[in-house]
Amino acid sequence: MTNAPLQKITIVGGGTAGWMAGASLAKLLRSETCQVTLIESEDIGTVGVGEATIPQILLFNKLLEIDEDDFIKKTQGSFKLGIEFVNWGSLDSSYFHAFGSVGKDMRGVQFYHYWLKMRAQGKAADIDDYTLSSQACLQKKFMRPIDAGNSPLSKVAYAYHFDAGLYAAYLREYAEQRGLIRVEGKVVKTHLRDDGFIRSVELENGDLHEADFFIDCSGFRGLLIEEALKTGYVDWTHWLPCDRAVAVACERTADPIPYTRSTARSAGWQWRIPLQHRTGNGHVYSSKFMSDDEARKILLDNLDGAPISEPKQLRFVTGMRKKFWNKNCLALGLASGFMEPLESTSIHLMQAGLAKFMSFFPNKNCDAADVDEYNRQMTFDFERIRDFLIAHYHVTDRDDTEFWRYCKTMDIPDSLAQKIEQFKANGRVYRQNNEMFSDLSWFELMYGQGIVPRGYHSLVDNIPEDELQERLEGIRSVISQSVDYMPTHQEFIDKNCRAKTM
Ligand SMILES: Cc1cc2nc3c(=O)[nH]c(=O)nc-3n(C[C@H](O)[C@H](O)[C@H](O)COP(=O)(O)OP(=O)(O)OC[C@H]3O[C@@H](n4cnc5c(N)ncnc54)[C@H](O)[C@@H]3O)c2cc1C
């Protein structure tokens, strides 16, 4: 054991997780003091899905000092202002989980509480009328935030859709330019030291790669974290019963919309992700309630354009590793756990894992106190996102299939039950320790899926009703004028970041 600094880090896997790790380490470490190597196997390939993100990814790009227009062009990307959820709370219903603010908070109280009061009296329009992102989605508009004082246009919050393969290629070029060494080859064996730490990985051609620290980005198998270190897995299938997906790309038939669409189906849901050159689609479902053939048929019957690839079948177990960091191995991406892409959180969890890894950056010793704290924080992040996903299935009026009846009546984690009860009372949600989703996101989800709270924040009554109504009208009008000002999503892309070949 030594507290000497890390001199060699080896990443196993070159999918989204591997290249995000590779790019950020290449940016932050000096290759003369710590050499980063990435081993990947073209024969095995990547999962090749994972194309929708959340606004936090802008911070990752900022860290890497990536030029956004160049990035969008090279990944056939588009912009995302939120997610439309169709048929979740009930059949024929829809709502937006929109990025950014809703209305304008007043006197320290969230806007939506004022809206709840006025809505109950029939004196407020739909919540979308007060939400810049939702209105922009509905009108297919987009622009980046501008310096416009108090205007909502100063605070446009957005993320990206991109082609997963092109994203990995983009980050690969970035990392290799900064000194990362890429090795093509299949890892066939992991050698451990006497203390249980990983000493080296062995490739099919017999080459041994020794390192002080390993990052396992090998996908679902978890080649190092599970197969070598036997870390163990926490299975959440009883709460999130979907365990399969079938994905297919189809032709682009219209200008890309600036949002992801998620449509609930009879035993799962279907995603639609618009890119510049094609549309990504997939159907996530539970094999307990639906056959693969049926799932595939539902997907193919519900595409906007002709399919341009063979449907790809994927199996997964929703859950997380018992430890994300075990000895001298950190797991990222699918190797660390899996939650379905209902809220596009996996790429964010890779980013969060990397950010925390940098703040707990170890020496060769990998002190248990730091490792334990890392694991505690990542477990917290995973579990809070898990609750948000479960709520999509559980907070519903749907009982039209066995799958929905199961989800509606299943036991849920206490942490989620507490949030639902609190929301039902006065529309409040207590956000613990910077958990990923804010009370606003919870409001959009729970109200959108059918819970109308009995009350609202009591401080709302401090503003007289006639004044409140005027304010609401003013906010609605500002939102409407702001969206009028925005170009269409396609116009914005054409002007700033149109990909060369579409
Ligand atoms: C259906 C589905 C949809 C998803 N959609 C989203 C989304 O919209 N947004 C989001 O944030 N996340 C999404 N995810 C989750 C996740 O972000 C993506 O799946 C992402 O592409 C996973 O990347 P990865 O690097 O962890 O794994 P992989 O892409 O599987 O990469 C694994 C890498 O390890 C290599 N490898 C494996 N074994 C070996 C070996 N023996 N030797 C050498 N190399 C090896 C492979 O060659 C590959 O390079 C989705 C996941 C699924 C399953």
The ligand as an SDF file (V2000), in Angstrom:
LIG
                    3D

 53 58  0  0  0  0  0  0  0  0999 V2000
  -32.4820    1.0320  -24.6620 C   0  0  0  0  0  0  0  0  0  0  0  0
  -31.6190    2.0440  -24.0150 C   0  0  0  0  0  0  0  0  0  0  0  0
  -31.8020    3.4000  -24.2800 C   0  0  0  0  0  0  0  0  0  0  0  0
  -31.0090    4.3550  -23.6410 C   0  0  0  0  0  0  0  0  0  0  0  0
  -31.2420    5.6810  -23.8600 N   0  0  0  0  0  0  0  0  0  0  0  0
  -30.5550    6.6090  -23.1320 C   0  0  0  0  0  0  0  0  0  0  0  0
  -30.8130    8.0080  -23.2910 C   0  0  0  0  0  0  0  0  0  0  0  0
  -31.6170    8.4160  -24.1180 O   0  0  0  0  0  0  0  0  0  0  0  0
  -30.1420    8.8550  -22.5090 N   0  0  0  0  0  0  0  0  0  0  0  0
  -29.2280    8.4450  -21.5910 C   0  0  0  0  0  0  0  0  0  0  0  0
  -28.6710    9.2680  -20.8640 O   0  0  0  0  0  0  0  0  0  0  0  0
  -28.9170    7.1310  -21.4810 N   0  0  0  0  0  0  0  0  0  0  0  0
  -29.5650    6.2160  -22.2010 C   0  0  0  0  0  0  0  0  0  0  0  0
  -29.2670    4.8840  -22.0530 N   0  0  0  0  0  0  0  0  0  0  0  0
  -28.2550    4.4550  -21.1070 C   0  0  0  0  0  0  0  0  0  0  0  0
  -26.7900    4.6500  -21.5370 C   0  0  0  0  0  0  0  0  0  0  0  0
  -26.4870    6.0310  -21.4810 O   0  0  0  0  0  0  0  0  0  0  0  0
  -26.4760    4.2040  -22.9250 C   0  0  0  0  0  0  0  0  0  0  0  0
  -26.8770    2.8910  -23.1040 O   0  0  0  0  0  0  0  0  0  0  0  0
  -24.9770    4.3050  -23.2410 C   0  0  0  0  0  0  0  0  0  0  0  0
  -24.7930    4.2300  -24.6220 O   0  0  0  0  0  0  0  0  0  0  0  0
  -24.1870    3.2080  -22.5520 C   0  0  0  0  0  0  0  0  0  0  0  0
  -22.8320    3.3760  -22.7490 O   0  0  0  0  0  0  0  0  0  0  0  0
  -21.7430    2.4650  -22.0320 P   0  0  0  0  0  0  0  0  0  0  0  0
  -20.4570    3.0540  -22.4470 O   0  0  0  0  0  0  0  0  0  0  0  0
  -22.0360    2.3230  -20.5880 O   0  0  0  0  0  0  0  0  0  0  0  0
  -21.9230    0.9870  -22.6350 O   0  0  0  0  0  0  0  0  0  0  0  0
  -21.6710    0.3370  -24.0730 P   0  0  0  0  0  0  0  0  0  0  0  0
  -22.1430    1.2090  -25.1680 O   0  0  0  0  0  0  0  0  0  0  0  0
  -22.2280   -1.0470  -23.9900 O   0  0  0  0  0  0  0  0  0  0  0  0
  -20.0910    0.2440  -24.2060 O   0  0  0  0  0  0  0  0  0  0  0  0
  -19.3500   -0.8350  -23.6690 C   0  0  0  0  0  0  0  0  0  0  0  0
  -17.9470   -0.8050  -24.2370 C   0  0  0  0  0  0  0  0  0  0  0  0
  -17.1820   -1.8220  -23.6280 O   0  0  0  0  0  0  0  0  0  0  0  0
  -16.4950   -2.5490  -24.6240 C   0  0  0  0  0  0  0  0  0  0  0  0
  -16.2350   -3.9020  -24.1380 N   0  0  0  0  0  0  0  0  0  0  0  0
  -17.1110   -4.7810  -23.5980 C   0  0  0  0  0  0  0  0  0  0  0  0
  -16.4940   -5.9330  -23.2990 N   0  0  0  0  0  0  0  0  0  0  0  0
  -15.2060   -5.7620  -23.6530 C   0  0  0  0  0  0  0  0  0  0  0  0
  -14.0610   -6.6110  -23.6240 C   0  0  0  0  0  0  0  0  0  0  0  0
  -14.1310   -7.8680  -23.1700 N   0  0  0  0  0  0  0  0  0  0  0  0
  -12.8990   -6.1160  -24.0810 N   0  0  0  0  0  0  0  0  0  0  0  0
  -12.7930   -4.8460  -24.5660 C   0  0  0  0  0  0  0  0  0  0  0  0
  -13.8350   -4.0260  -24.6280 N   0  0  0  0  0  0  0  0  0  0  0  0
  -15.0220   -4.4880  -24.1880 C   0  0  0  0  0  0  0  0  0  0  0  0
  -17.4180   -2.5060  -25.8260 C   0  0  0  0  0  0  0  0  0  0  0  0
  -16.7310   -2.7880  -27.0140 O   0  0  0  0  0  0  0  0  0  0  0  0
  -17.8820   -1.0420  -25.7350 C   0  0  0  0  0  0  0  0  0  0  0  0
  -16.9000   -0.2220  -26.3250 O   0  0  0  0  0  0  0  0  0  0  0  0
  -30.0110    3.9340  -22.7390 C   0  0  0  0  0  0  0  0  0  0  0  0
  -29.8080    2.5710  -22.5220 C   0  0  0  0  0  0  0  0  0  0  0  0
  -30.5910    1.6230  -23.1530 C   0  0  0  0  0  0  0  0  0  0  0  0
  -30.3200    0.1700  -22.9150 C   0  0  0  0  0  0  0  0  0  0  0  0
  1  2  1  0
  2  3  1  0
  2 52  2  0
  3  4  2  0
  4  5  1  0
  4 50  1  0
  5  6  2  0
  6  7  1  0
  6 13  1  0
  7  8  2  0
  7  9  1  0
  9 10  1  0
 10 11  2  0
 10 12  1  0
 12 13  2  0
 13 14  1  0
 14 15  1  0
 14 50  1  0
 15 16  1  0
 16 17  1  0
 16 18  1  0
 18 19  1  0
 18 20  1  0
 20 21  1  0
 20 22  1  0
 22 23  1  0
 23 24  1  0
 24 25  2  0
 24 26  1  0
 24 27  1  0
 27 28  1  0
 28 29  2  0
 28 30  1  0
 28 31  1  0
 31 32  1  0
 32 33  1  0
 33 34  1  0
 33 48  1  0
 34 35  1  0
 35 36  1  0
 35 46  1  0
 36 37  1  0
 36 45  1  0
 37 38  2  0
 38 39  1  0
 39 40  1  0
 39 45  2  0
 40 41  1  0
 40 42  2  0
 42 43  1  0
 43 44  2  0
 44 45  1  0
 46 47  1  0
 46 48  1  0
 48 49  1  0
 50 51  2  0
 51 52  1  0
 52 53  1  0
M  END
$$$$
